[in-house]
Amino acid sequence: MITTVTEDEWGTGKDPSVKLSDETIRSYTKRKLPKKLAGSIVYRLTPEVMVERINERSDTSRSLLADDLKGYDPTLDASNVADAISGWMVEIVQESAGLVPQDALQKQRQQQLASDLKIRYGDYLLGETDGYCPFPGCGRQLTITNRGKAVHTYEVSLIDKQKPATPDNLMAMCPQCYATYLLDDSKKLSKELKEIKNILSTHKQSVHLLDDLPLERGIVGVIKKVKKLGEKELVGASLDPKEIKQKLSPTQDMALYIAVNGYVTTYYPRIKEIMMHQDKRREIDYDEIQDQIHAFIKD
């Protein structure tokens, strides 16, 4: 309930509850969560799923659960016990992974900074991500529908925390990835996020350029040049259609996958529309081009 990572990816043993006695399982409560296991799941936590599953229980079950935990928080009851437990679980995993929690003053300063950055750069950074968390392995939607209204659910984070808060050093993330990365000083992860940021920035710049340039004239020019190519120039050209997932893995590089998928779904219908329009104006022969493409594929 707390992570999307499967047991095969944990890098540790299987769930002990499958074959061990109750007494042995109880002894696990006295042990700390292995750092290796915590590190493998800390960026793929799903506290919202845990909240949902606990709230599926009856009021009586949740009230009894709250009573058992009032020693930790006397305000617990059936209405808030799920949120409290999921929050504790996230903290346990984060601390076990070596991420040091912030004190109250640090949290207050960070919340103010995040609020200011969101006001100044939020819309730009949200558009840069195409509405999905670009953090490695995440991909959560940053805009959800709540009671018929679109609600933005994201935070703005520094990528390199030692550098100023400029647009090229900021990234929109889902609240879960943001809260975890806030505690993480990993140079390796910071470098990986910089690479993702470069991909997102390049994609946004490309879209901007395509919006400003005479797209129709450019496409027609390419089609006319292709039409003039001879057999020698076309030898070795691969025209086999492939799904995007056959070339890019969304689990390994979500940002790049989203960017390429966006290009295909956005520009393919537009290119087809332009070609048909030019055919009507007799600048190109749409049927002839289609026949050529079909012939190349068959050969």
Backbone as CSV, one residue per row, in Angstrom:
resi,resn,N_x,N_y,N_z,CA_x,CA_y,CA_z,C_x,C_y,C_z
1,MET,0.808,-1.220,0.000,0.000,0.000,0.000,0.842,1.271,0.000
2,ILE,2.091,1.194,0.390,2.899,2.387,0.566,3.859,2.641,-0.599
3,THR,3.960,1.707,-1.548,4.888,1.911,-2.661,4.425,1.180,-3.915
4,THR,4.867,1.704,-5.065,4.580,1.053,-6.343,5.673,0.050,-6.710
5,VAL,6.749,0.035,-5.937,7.861,-0.879,-6.212,7.457,-2.301,-5.830
6,THR,7.644,-3.249,-6.742,7.298,-4.637,-6.458,8.379,-5.292,-5.602
7,GLU,8.049,-6.397,-4.972,9.005,-7.106,-4.117,10.239,-7.547,-4.898
8,ASP,10.073,-7.855,-6.180,11.216,-8.271,-7.002,12.257,-7.167,-7.128
9,GLU,11.829,-5.917,-6.951,12.743,-4.786,-7.088,13.311,-4.311,-5.754
10,TRP,12.873,-4.908,-4.663,13.280,-4.422,-3.347,14.773,-4.590,-3.081
11,GLY,15.361,-5.610,-3.675,16.764,-5.890,-3.386,16.930,-6.540,-2.023
12,THR,15.885,-7.179,-1.549,15.938,-7.846,-0.244,15.018,-9.055,-0.290
13,GLY,14.841,-9.710,0.847,14.022,-10.921,0.893,12.551,-10.654,0.656
14,LYS,11.806,-11.713,0.475,10.373,-11.592,0.257,9.665,-11.225,1.559
15,ASP,8.393,-10.883,1.431,7.565,-10.545,2.586,7.592,-11.704,3.586
16,PRO,8.083,-11.479,4.823,8.211,-12.569,5.794,6.874,-13.119,6.282
17,SER,5.800,-12.339,6.119,4.506,-12.795,6.631,3.971,-13.995,5.863
18,VAL,4.589,-14.291,4.726,4.102,-15.410,3.915,4.358,-16.749,4.589
19,LYS,5.475,-16.870,5.285,5.829,-18.198,5.786,6.298,-18.227,7.244
20,LEU,6.416,-17.080,7.907,6.940,-17.067,9.260,5.834,-17.010,10.299
21,SER,6.186,-17.390,11.537,5.203,-17.402,12.619,4.891,-15.984,13.086
22,ASP,3.789,-15.839,13.819,3.398,-14.531,14.324,4.472,-13.950,15.238
23,GLU,5.078,-14.797,16.059,6.094,-14.332,16.993,7.320,-13.775,16.250
24,THR,7.699,-14.471,15.181,8.834,-13.994,14.385,8.495,-12.667,13.713
25,ILE,7.262,-12.557,13.235,6.836,-11.313,12.597,6.862,-10.173,13.599
26,ARG,6.433,-10.433,14.848,6.454,-9.394,15.880,7.875,-8.896,16.120
27,SER,8.854,-9.794,16.006,10.240,-9.395,16.246,10.717,-8.384,15.205
28,TYR,10.059,-8.387,14.022,10.438,-7.435,12.980,10.124,-6.003,13.403
29,THR,9.144,-5.823,14.288,8.791,-4.471,14.722,9.918,-3.830,15.524
30,LYS,10.818,-4.640,16.069,11.928,-4.109,16.863,13.139,-3.776,15.989
31,ARG,13.085,-4.181,14.740,14.193,-3.917,13.836,13.943,-2.654,13.038
32,LYS,14.997,-2.047,12.592,14.853,-0.899,11.709,14.650,-1.368,10.281
33,LEU,13.966,-0.533,9.505,13.785,-0.841,8.091,15.154,-0.796,7.413
34,PRO,15.553,-1.849,6.695,16.870,-1.850,6.041,17.056,-0.629,5.139
35,LYS,18.222,-0.015,5.219,18.490,1.183,4.433,18.385,0.911,2.939
36,LYS,18.846,-0.260,2.511,18.793,-0.613,1.093,17.347,-0.676,0.603
37,LEU,16.498,-1.303,1.400,15.083,-1.400,1.036,14.443,-0.013,1.028
38,ALA,14.702,0.771,2.077,14.125,2.111,2.158,14.563,2.969,0.979
39,GLY,15.841,2.866,0.612,16.349,3.652,-0.510,15.725,3.268,-1.831
40,SER,15.341,2.002,-1.961,14.774,1.544,-3.237,13.319,1.963,-3.420
41,ILE,12.655,2.373,-2.341,11.240,2.732,-2.463,10.929,4.175,-2.088
42,VAL,11.936,4.905,-1.563,11.633,6.220,-0.985,11.084,7.211,-2.009
43,TYR,11.461,7.075,-3.273,10.949,7.989,-4.288,9.750,7.418,-5.046
44,ARG,9.244,6.319,-4.589,8.054,5.749,-5.228,7.038,5.348,-4.172
45,LEU,6.814,6.263,-3.233,5.858,6.034,-2.156,4.464,6.475,-2.585
46,THR,3.459,5.777,-2.082,2.074,6.087,-2.420,1.237,6.205,-1.147
47,PRO,1.484,7.239,-0.330,0.702,7.395,0.898,-0.784,7.553,0.630
48,GLU,-1.127,8.110,-0.544,-2.536,8.294,-0.864,-3.264,6.956,-1.008
49,VAL,-2.534,5.936,-1.478,-3.134,4.599,-1.602,-3.374,4.004,-0.216
50,MET,-2.414,4.187,0.695,-2.575,3.685,2.051,-3.770,4.350,2.740
51,VAL,-3.901,5.670,2.548,-5.045,6.387,3.126,-6.357,5.813,2.597
52,GLU,-6.401,5.597,1.300,-7.625,5.069,0.681,-7.970,3.680,1.209
53,ARG,-6.950,2.821,1.329,-7.206,1.452,1.790,-7.676,1.420,3.255
54,ILE,-7.054,2.239,4.104,-7.466,2.269,5.510,-8.878,2.825,5.633
55,ASN,-9.190,3.836,4.848,-10.523,4.440,4.923,-11.615,3.545,4.351
56,GLU,-11.220,2.478,3.663,-12.200,1.507,3.184,-12.722,0.640,4.329
57,ARG,-12.002,0.619,5.449,-12.424,-0.139,6.622,-13.639,0.526,7.268
58,SER,-14.332,-0.214,8.092,-15.516,0.321,8.761,-15.120,1.381,9.793
59,ASP,-16.090,2.193,10.202,-15.840,3.212,11.228,-15.357,2.573,12.517
60,THR,-15.916,1.427,12.839,-15.530,0.741,14.080,-14.074,0.306,14.036
61,SER,-13.659,-0.270,12.907,-12.269,-0.716,12.770,-11.303,0.459,12.859
62,ARG,-11.656,1.563,12.216,-10.779,2.729,12.244,-10.743,3.369,13.630
63,SER,-11.858,3.331,14.329,-11.890,3.865,15.700,-11.011,3.040,16.633
64,LEU,-11.067,1.704,16.500,-10.213,0.841,17.315,-8.741,1.058,16.996
65,LEU,-8.447,1.244,15.710,-7.073,1.509,15.293,-6.579,2.833,15.888
66,ALA,-7.444,3.842,15.864,-7.089,5.141,16.434,-6.850,5.030,17.939
67,ASP,-7.673,4.243,18.623,-7.501,4.058,20.068,-6.148,3.426,20.385
68,ASP,-5.730,2.473,19.564,-4.442,1.807,19.786,-3.267,2.765,19.613
69,LEU,-3.453,3.821,18.827,-2.346,4.720,18.501,-2.418,6.073,19.213
70,LYS,-3.374,6.239,20.108,-3.525,7.525,20.785,-2.360,7.839,21.714
71,GLY,-1.572,6.831,22.049,-0.380,7.082,22.840,0.634,7.918,22.081
72,TYR,0.568,7.852,20.749,1.449,8.655,19.902,0.819,9.995,19.541
73,ASP,-0.506,9.984,19.398,-1.214,11.221,19.055,-2.625,11.154,19.639
74,PRO,-2.885,11.887,20.719,-4.189,11.806,21.392,-5.348,12.361,20.573
75,THR,-5.068,13.054,19.474,-6.146,13.634,18.659,-6.692,12.661,17.620
76,LEU,-6.131,11.451,17.563,-6.550,10.497,16.533,-7.980,10.024,16.746
77,ASP,-8.682,9.869,15.625,-10.010,9.257,15.632,-10.222,8.589,14.276
78,ALA,-11.418,8.091,14.035,-11.692,7.346,12.803,-11.510,8.206,11.549
79,SER,-11.666,9.515,11.682,-11.616,10.389,10.508,-10.194,10.753,10.068
80,ASN,-9.232,10.690,10.987,-7.880,11.147,10.629,-6.785,10.109,10.825
81,VAL,-7.151,8.906,11.297,-6.126,7.905,11.586,-5.389,7.458,10.314
82,ALA,-6.088,7.386,9.201,-5.448,6.948,7.945,-4.361,7.934,7.515
83,ASP,-4.655,9.225,7.575,-3.669,10.235,7.194,-2.462,10.198,8.127
84,ALA,-2.709,9.995,9.415,-1.609,9.961,10.385,-0.685,8.772,10.129
85,ILE,-1.255,7.607,9.918,-0.447,6.400,9.702,0.373,6.525,8.421
86,SER,-0.246,6.990,7.350,0.492,7.115,6.085,1.622,8.135,6.229
87,GLY,1.377,9.206,6.975,2.419,10.196,7.202,3.583,9.624,7.993
88,TRP,3.274,8.829,9.007,4.334,8.178,9.788,5.138,7.213,8.929
89,MET,4.441,6.474,8.086,5.125,5.504,7.232,6.115,6.201,6.294
90,VAL,5.698,7.329,5.735,6.586,8.092,4.854,7.822,8.557,5.625
91,GLU,7.623,9.059,6.826,8.746,9.524,7.646,9.693,8.382,7.993
92,ILE,9.146,7.221,8.306,9.982,6.056,8.644,10.848,5.653,7.459
93,VAL,10.240,5.597,6.284,10.992,5.214,5.080,12.065,6.257,4.771
94,GLN,11.710,7.527,4.870,12.671,8.590,4.570,13.869,8.546,5.527
95,GLU,13.589,8.426,6.808,14.679,8.386,7.793,15.515,7.126,7.629
96,SER,14.870,6.005,7.334,15.604,4.750,7.139,16.504,4.822,5.910
97,ALA,16.101,5.635,4.932,16.904,5.798,3.711,18.050,6.794,3.917
98,GLY,18.110,7.371,5.103,19.197,8.305,5.400,18.865,9.754,5.127
99,LEU,17.577,10.057,4.903,17.158,11.431,4.663,16.787,12.071,5.997
100,VAL,17.521,13.103,6.375,17.347,13.729,7.690,16.152,14.683,7.652
101,PRO,15.202,14.538,8.577,14.036,15.429,8.583,14.415,16.858,8.965
102,GLN,13.638,17.820,8.525,13.889,19.220,8.831,13.287,19.585,10.192
103,ASP,13.871,20.583,10.842,13.251,21.080,12.064,12.151,22.072,11.684
104,ALA,11.436,22.562,12.687,10.272,23.422,12.436,10.647,24.700,11.697
105,LEU,11.780,25.307,12.048,12.199,26.549,11.410,12.570,26.316,9.952
106,GLN,13.284,25.215,9.685,13.646,24.895,8.302,12.402,24.664,7.450
107,LYS,11.434,23.954,8.014,10.186,23.692,7.286,9.471,24.994,6.946
108,GLN,9.424,25.896,7.919,8.745,27.170,7.702,9.413,27.977,6.594
109,ARG,10.743,28.043,6.613,11.471,28.768,5.581,11.266,28.144,4.206
110,GLN,11.301,26.810,4.171,11.155,26.112,2.899,9.755,26.294,2.327
111,GLN,8.753,26.257,3.187,7.382,26.449,2.733,7.192,27.837,2.137
112,GLN,7.819,28.840,2.754,7.710,30.206,2.241,8.408,30.326,0.895
113,LEU,9.606,29.714,0.784,10.337,29.743,-0.476,9.545,29.056,-1.580
114,ALA,9.003,27.876,-1.267,8.235,27.120,-2.259,7.017,27.913,-2.733
115,SER,6.364,28.597,-1.795,5.192,29.404,-2.144,5.574,30.551,-3.066
116,ASP,6.680,31.226,-2.759,7.138,32.340,-3.590,7.513,31.876,-5.001
117,LEU,8.236,30.737,-5.075,8.667,30.220,-6.374,7.475,29.785,-7.223
118,LYS,6.470,29.235,-6.571,5.283,28.775,-7.292,4.527,29.963,-7.888
119,ILE,4.459,31.047,-7.132,3.782,32.252,-7.621,4.537,32.843,-8.810
120,ARG,5.863,32.868,-8.723,6.679,33.511,-9.756,6.857,32.658,-11.006
121,TYR,7.075,31.348,-10.811,7.446,30.495,-11.951,6.513,29.305,-12.177
122,GLY,5.503,29.153,-11.336,4.684,27.940,-11.365,4.066,27.613,-12.710
123,ASP,3.406,28.587,-13.320,2.720,28.338,-14.593,3.706,27.907,-15.679
124,TYR,4.838,28.575,-15.732,5.853,28.234,-16.738,6.370,26.811,-16.534
125,LEU,6.698,26.467,-15.287,7.276,25.150,-15.001,6.250,24.041,-15.176
126,LEU,4.997,24.317,-14.859,3.944,23.317,-15.053,3.765,23.029,-16.534
127,GLY,3.790,24.070,-17.360,3.685,23.871,-18.801,4.871,23.108,-19.361
128,GLU,6.027,23.306,-18.757,7.237,22.633,-19.204,7.137,21.123,-19.034
129,THR,6.408,20.658,-18.026,6.314,19.221,-17.741,5.188,18.519,-18.491
130,ASP,4.365,19.287,-19.211,3.176,18.723,-19.877,2.204,18.100,-18.877
131,GLY,2.285,18.541,-17.613,1.302,18.108,-16.623,1.617,16.816,-15.900
132,TYR,2.849,16.314,-16.025,3.232,15.069,-15.343,4.517,15.297,-14.548
133,CYS,4.610,14.655,-13.397,5.818,14.777,-12.584,6.987,14.148,-13.329
134,PRO,8.043,14.917,-13.596,9.167,14.401,-14.380,10.189,13.640,-13.556
135,PHE,9.938,13.493,-12.266,10.907,12.815,-11.411,11.073,11.362,-11.861
136,PRO,12.292,10.835,-11.886,12.524,9.461,-12.365,11.614,8.438,-11.677
137,GLY,10.865,7.688,-12.474,10.013,6.636,-11.937,8.672,7.090,-11.428
138,CYS,8.354,8.390,-11.498,7.084,8.873,-10.947,6.031,8.987,-12.046
139,GLY,5.875,10.167,-12.625,4.880,10.336,-13.685,3.490,10.659,-13.196
140,ARG,3.333,11.027,-11.892,2.013,11.419,-11.397,1.509,12.654,-12.153
141,GLN,0.187,12.741,-12.296,-0.401,13.923,-12.910,-0.282,15.106,-11.952
142,LEU,0.052,16.257,-12.494,0.197,17.455,-11.675,-1.066,18.319,-11.689
143,THR,-2.040,17.894,-12.467,-3.352,18.544,-12.468,-4.410,17.456,-12.394
144,ILE,-5.279,17.555,-11.414,-6.332,16.555,-11.242,-7.694,17.244,-11.284
145,THR,-8.739,16.444,-11.442,-10.100,16.967,-11.442,-10.751,16.707,-10.089
146,ASN,-11.256,17.748,-9.481,-11.907,17.639,-8.181,-13.244,18.362,-8.242
147,ARG,-14.320,17.571,-8.175,-15.681,18.126,-8.241,-15.899,18.964,-9.500
148,GLY,-15.387,18.442,-10.590,-15.594,19.099,-11.875,-14.664,20.250,-12.156
149,LYS,-13.705,20.515,-11.272,-12.760,21.608,-11.470,-11.336,21.073,-11.558
150,ALA,-10.520,21.709,-12.395,-9.111,21.318,-12.512,-8.326,21.925,-11.358
151,VAL,-7.585,21.081,-10.654,-6.810,21.527,-9.496,-5.346,21.162,-9.713
152,HIS,-4.468,22.145,-9.599,-3.031,21.894,-9.746,-2.478,21.317,-8.441
153,THR,-1.784,20.185,-8.545,-1.191,19.544,-7.368,0.303,19.358,-7.609
154,TYR,1.049,20.423,-7.411,2.492,20.348,-7.632,3.204,21.358,-6.746
155,GLU,4.514,21.177,-6.620,5.366,22.117,-5.901,6.560,22.447,-6.788
156,VAL,7.217,23.559,-6.504,8.396,23.980,-7.262,9.640,23.760,-6.411
157,SER,10.592,23.010,-6.963,11.807,22.660,-6.224,13.059,23.151,-6.934
158,LEU,14.067,23.495,-6.139,15.398,23.733,-6.679,15.975,22.402,-7.145
159,ILE,16.696,22.404,-8.237,17.382,21.191,-8.691,18.735,21.084,-7.991
160,ASP,19.553,22.088,-8.151,20.812,22.187,-7.411,20.576,23.161,-6.264
161,LYS,20.539,22.634,-5.054,20.162,23.457,-3.898,21.225,24.460,-3.492
162,GLN,22.400,24.374,-4.110,23.476,25.315,-3.810,23.478,26.494,-4.780
163,LYS,22.587,26.479,-5.762,22.553,27.538,-6.772,21.282,28.376,-6.638
164,PRO,21.276,29.568,-7.239,20.116,30.462,-7.118,18.855,29.877,-7.741
165,ALA,17.727,30.432,-7.331,16.423,29.973,-7.820,16.086,30.665,-9.133
166,THR,16.742,30.249,-10.202,16.463,30.751,-11.542,15.657,29.698,-12.301
167,PRO,14.934,30.076,-13.354,14.088,29.107,-14.069,14.817,27.853,-14.532
168,ASP,16.103,27.985,-14.919,16.835,26.814,-15.392,17.306,25.913,-14.251
169,ASN,17.066,26.322,-13.007,17.430,25.513,-11.844,16.204,25.153,-11.028
170,LEU,15.035,25.208,-11.658,13.778,24.896,-10.969,13.005,23.832,-11.737
171,MET,12.223,23.048,-11.005,11.428,21.993,-11.638,10.122,21.812,-10.870
172,ALA,9.040,21.637,-11.605,7.751,21.317,-10.991,7.695,19.818,-10.715
173,MET,7.292,19.455,-9.496,7.206,18.042,-9.095,5.894,17.805,-8.357
174,CYS,5.503,16.558,-8.259,4.363,16.218,-7.425,4.752,16.450,-5.959
175,PRO,3.802,16.683,-5.070,4.123,16.958,-3.666,4.950,15.867,-2.997
176,GLN,4.743,14.611,-3.369,5.471,13.513,-2.734,6.951,13.534,-3.112
177,CYS,7.253,13.669,-4.407,8.647,13.726,-4.843,9.324,14.982,-4.317
178,TYR,8.579,16.074,-4.290,9.127,17.334,-3.775,9.536,17.190,-2.313
179,ALA,8.650,16.638,-1.494,8.927,16.511,-0.063,10.118,15.603,0.209
180,THR,10.280,14.569,-0.606,11.391,13.641,-0.405,12.702,14.250,-0.888
181,TYR,12.672,14.869,-2.076,13.900,15.457,-2.621,14.400,16.613,-1.746
182,LEU,13.490,17.233,-1.039,13.846,18.326,-0.133,14.858,17.873,0.915
183,LEU,14.802,16.595,1.283,15.675,16.060,2.329,16.914,15.368,1.757
184,ASP,16.984,15.263,0.443,18.027,14.466,-0.199,19.139,15.357,-0.758
185,ASP,20.374,15.099,-0.361,21.524,15.860,-0.855,22.361,15.073,-1.859
186,SER,21.772,14.073,-2.475,22.493,13.228,-3.424,22.927,14.023,-4.657
187,LYS,24.228,14.078,-4.907,24.764,14.756,-6.082,24.380,14.011,-7.361
188,LYS,24.351,12.686,-7.256,24.003,11.861,-8.407,22.578,12.149,-8.870
189,LEU,21.657,12.239,-7.907,20.258,12.514,-8.250,20.104,13.928,-8.795
190,SER,20.841,14.865,-8.207,20.790,16.241,-8.699,21.245,16.302,-10.159
191,LYS,22.280,15.572,-10.498,22.779,15.531,-11.871,21.740,14.929,-12.811
192,GLU,21.069,13.878,-12.351,20.040,13.230,-13.171,18.875,14.185,-13.434
193,LEU,18.502,14.957,-12.409,17.416,15.921,-12.580,17.813,17.047,-13.540
194,LYS,19.079,17.424,-13.520,19.561,18.434,-14.465,19.410,17.941,-15.902
195,GLU,19.714,16.678,-16.131,19.585,16.108,-17.467,18.118,16.093,-17.908
196,ILE,17.232,15.749,-16.965,15.800,15.751,-17.275,15.334,17.173,-17.582
197,LYS,15.833,18.127,-16.795,15.479,19.538,-17.015,15.903,19.975,-18.407
198,ASN,17.067,19.563,-18.853,17.544,19.915,-20.194,16.613,19.379,-21.265
199,ILE,16.120,18.147,-21.053,15.190,17.544,-22.013,13.892,18.341,-22.057
200,LEU,13.379,18.687,-20.877,12.128,19.442,-20.806,12.289,20.822,-21.460
201,SER,13.409,21.483,-21.171,13.653,22.816,-21.727,13.781,22.769,-23.241
202,THR,14.496,21.754,-23.737,14.676,21.613,-25.180,13.341,21.381,-25.871
203,HIS,12.519,20.547,-25.260,11.191,20.272,-25.816,10.362,21.548,-25.882
204,LYS,10.362,22.321,-24.804,9.568,23.547,-24.767,10.058,24.548,-25.802
205,GLN,11.385,24.656,-25.947,11.948,25.569,-26.932,11.585,25.134,-28.348
206,SER,11.603,23.827,-28.584,11.266,23.311,-29.914,9.824,23.628,-30.276
207,VAL,8.931,23.430,-29.301,7.521,23.740,-29.530,7.350,25.229,-29.825
208,HIS,8.080,26.061,-29.066,7.996,27.504,-29.265,8.472,27.897,-30.665
209,LEU,9.568,27.297,-31.100,10.094,27.598,-32.427,9.129,27.156,-33.515
210,LEU,8.537,25.983,-33.330,7.605,25.473,-34.327,6.351,26.333,-34.399
211,ASP,5.975,26.919,-33.260,4.817,27.812,-33.257,5.122,29.100,-34.008
212,ASP,6.372,29.567,-33.931,6.729,30.847,-34.544,7.097,30.706,-36.019
213,LEU,7.646,29.564,-36.400,8.073,29.383,-37.780,6.895,29.036,-38.682
214,PRO,7.010,29.270,-39.967,5.952,28.874,-40.902,5.950,27.352,-41.063
215,LEU,5.268,26.684,-40.171,5.285,25.225,-40.131,4.832,24.617,-41.448
216,GLU,3.783,25.175,-42.007,3.235,24.611,-43.244,4.254,24.663,-44.368
217,ARG,4.918,25.812,-44.531,5.903,25.961,-45.604,7.066,24.988,-45.429
218,GLY,7.477,24.782,-44.162,8.581,23.871,-43.893,8.240,22.435,-44.239
219,ILE,7.044,21.996,-43.870,6.629,20.613,-44.144,6.501,20.380,-45.646
220,VAL,5.894,21.323,-46.323,5.740,21.191,-47.777,7.103,21.113,-48.451
221,GLY,8.055,21.930,-47.972,9.395,21.905,-48.535,10.057,20.556,-48.380
222,VAL,9.895,19.945,-47.204,10.470,18.619,-46.956,9.836,17.585,-47.867
223,ILE,8.523,17.631,-48.015,7.821,16.659,-48.853,8.298,16.751,-50.300
224,LYS,8.461,17.974,-50.785,8.913,18.155,-52.164,10.321,17.619,-52.363
225,LYS,11.187,17.800,-51.350,12.556,17.295,-51.453,12.574,15.768,-51.432
226,VAL,11.737,15.180,-50.597,11.659,13.716,-50.527,11.190,13.147,-51.852
227,LYS,10.245,13.834,-52.465,9.706,13.368,-53.739,10.786,13.288,-54.812
228,LYS,11.789,14.174,-54.741,12.848,14.229,-55.745,13.967,13.226,-55.499
229,LEU,13.946,12.556,-54.329,15.014,11.610,-54.022,14.946,10.399,-54.941
230,GLY,16.106,9.903,-55.320,16.168,8.725,-56.167,16.327,7.458,-55.350
231,GLU,16.433,6.330,-56.050,16.540,5.022,-55.385,17.789,4.939,-54.517
232,LYS,18.914,5.512,-55.000,20.162,5.428,-54.244,20.047,6.117,-52.875
233,GLU,19.385,7.273,-52.880,19.256,8.010,-51.622,18.338,7.306,-50.632
234,LEU,17.420,6.480,-51.139,16.438,5.848,-50.270,16.849,4.450,-49.812
235,VAL,17.939,3.909,-50.369,18.402,2.584,-49.970,18.805,2.606,-48.493
236,GLY,18.271,1.673,-47.767,18.621,1.585,-46.349,17.695,2.357,-45.432
237,ALA,16.780,3.121,-46.010,15.848,3.881,-45.161,14.861,2.919,-44.502
238,SER,14.684,3.059,-43.208,13.764,2.195,-42.471,12.412,2.873,-42.331
239,LEU,11.379,2.232,-42.875,10.033,2.791,-42.817,9.087,1.916,-41.996
240,ASP,9.651,0.986,-41.239,8.804,0.111,-40.424,8.223,0.896,-39.252
241,PRO,6.903,0.931,-39.134,6.305,1.667,-38.012,6.542,0.930,-36.693
242,LYS,6.834,1.707,-35.642,7.050,1.128,-34.319,6.355,1.983,-33.269
243,GLU,5.872,1.320,-32.222,5.293,2.064,-31.110,6.400,2.794,-30.356
244,ILE,6.037,3.896,-29.723,7.034,4.679,-28.980,7.670,3.823,-27.888
245,LYS,6.872,2.948,-27.252,7.392,2.121,-26.156,8.451,1.131,-26.625
246,GLN,8.483,0.841,-27.950,9.513,-0.050,-28.483,10.862,0.655,-28.583
247,LYS,10.837,1.971,-28.545,12.074,2.742,-28.652,12.457,3.413,-27.343
248,LEU,11.455,3.790,-26.547,11.712,4.473,-25.281,10.930,3.794,-24.169
249,SER,11.552,3.659,-23.007,10.880,3.060,-21.858,10.359,4.158,-20.930
250,PRO,9.039,4.248,-20.717,8.509,5.285,-19.833,8.963,5.117,-18.384
251,THR,9.310,3.892,-17.985,9.760,3.676,-16.605,11.197,4.142,-16.398
252,GLN,12.006,4.103,-17.466,13.408,4.493,-17.339,13.626,5.969,-17.595
253,ASP,12.844,6.560,-18.495,13.018,7.980,-18.788,11.653,8.581,-19.113
254,MET,10.888,8.862,-18.060,9.528,9.348,-18.224,9.490,10.681,-18.955
255,ALA,10.425,11.570,-18.645,10.402,12.903,-19.256,10.579,12.830,-20.771
256,LEU,11.568,12.037,-21.212,11.817,11.907,-22.649,10.643,11.226,-23.343
257,TYR,10.075,10.203,-22.708,8.935,9.489,-23.285,7.750,10.439,-23.479
258,ILE,7.474,11.253,-22.447,6.360,12.196,-22.519,6.600,13.211,-23.635
259,ALA,7.852,13.676,-23.742,8.180,14.672,-24.761,7.961,14.118,-26.172
260,VAL,8.509,12.923,-26.429,8.380,12.323,-27.761,6.922,11.986,-28.067
261,ASN,6.234,11.444,-27.083,4.822,11.113,-27.263,4.018,12.375,-27.586
262,GLY,4.389,13.471,-26.928,3.714,14.738,-27.200,3.931,15.212,-28.624
263,TYR,5.179,15.051,-29.109,5.472,15.434,-30.495,4.598,14.640,-31.472
264,VAL,4.535,13.337,-31.277,3.808,12.469,-32.205,2.323,12.800,-32.217
265,THR,1.714,12.847,-31.029,0.270,13.069,-30.948,-0.116,14.488,-31.353
266,THR,0.802,15.437,-31.167,0.496,16.826,-31.497,0.663,17.110,-32.986
267,TYR,1.789,16.634,-33.556,2.142,17.075,-34.900,1.709,16.135,-36.012
268,TYR,1.480,14.856,-35.745,1.069,13.944,-36.813,-0.259,14.378,-37.448
269,PRO,-1.323,14.620,-36.644,-2.577,15.052,-37.277,-2.419,16.377,-38.035
270,ARG,-1.582,17.274,-37.481,-1.379,18.565,-38.135,-0.646,18.397,-39.472
271,ILE,0.368,17.546,-39.501,1.116,17.303,-40.738,0.201,16.695,-41.802
272,LYS,-0.626,15.737,-41.386,-1.561,15.118,-42.339,-2.529,16.161,-42.895
273,GLU,-3.006,17.028,-42.012,-3.932,18.085,-42.441,-3.261,19.016,-43.455
274,ILE,-2.004,19.389,-43.182,-1.271,20.274,-44.095,-1.082,19.608,-45.456
275,MET,-0.723,18.315,-45.452,-0.502,17.604,-46.714,-1.773,17.553,-47.556
276,MET,-2.900,17.276,-46.914,-4.163,17.207,-47.653,-4.554,18.588,-48.189
277,HIS,-4.266,19.616,-47.390,-4.567,20.978,-47.835,-3.729,21.343,-49.059
278,GLN,-2.434,20.983,-49.023,-1.560,21.277,-50.158,-1.961,20.473,-51.395
279,ASP,-2.507,19.284,-51.174,-2.992,18.467,-52.288,-4.146,19.178,-52.987
280,LYS,-5.037,19.783,-52.196,-6.175,20.496,-52.779,-5.715,21.709,-53.574
281,ARG,-4.597,22.310,-53.123,-4.059,23.465,-53.839,-3.129,23.038,-54.972
282,ARG,-2.970,21.700,-55.145,-2.180,21.089,-56.217,-0.695,21.438,-56.134
283,GLU,-0.227,21.690,-54.909,1.205,21.902,-54.721,1.920,20.564,-54.580
284,ILE,1.215,19.573,-54.075,1.738,18.213,-54.005,0.624,17.259,-54.393
285,ASP,0.987,15.996,-54.669,0.001,14.959,-54.971,-0.027,13.997,-53.793
286,TYR,-1.049,14.129,-52.961,-1.130,13.341,-51.724,-1.195,11.844,-52.019
287,ASP,-2.012,11.464,-53.007,-2.153,10.040,-53.347,-0.836,9.466,-53.859
288,GLU,-0.119,10.252,-54.641,1.153,9.798,-55.199,2.169,9.560,-54.067
289,ILE,2.212,10.467,-53.125,3.139,10.319,-51.998,2.775,9.089,-51.170
290,GLN,1.472,8.884,-50.942,1.034,7.702,-50.198,1.460,6.422,-50.914
291,ASP,1.269,6.394,-52.239,1.649,5.211,-53.019,3.153,4.950,-52.932
292,GLN,3.943,6.022,-52.953,5.402,5.871,-52.852,5.779,5.276,-51.493
293,ILE,5.173,5.778,-50.460,5.480,5.281,-49.109,5.100,3.805,-48.984
294,HIS,3.924,3.442,-49.493,3.483,2.053,-49.438,4.443,1.147,-50.212
295,ALA,4.906,1.637,-51.351,5.829,0.848,-52.174,7.154,0.637,-51.455
296,PHE,7.648,1.675,-50.792,8.904,1.561,-50.042,8.781,0.539,-48.930
297,ILE,7.617,0.562,-48.232,7.424,-0.374,-47.118,7.387,-1.807,-47.623
298,LYS,6.686,-2.037,-48.750,6.587,-3.391,-49.305,7.946,-3.907,-49.760
299,ASP,8.746,-3.023,-50.339,10.089,-3.426,-50.797,10.997,-3.726,-49.606
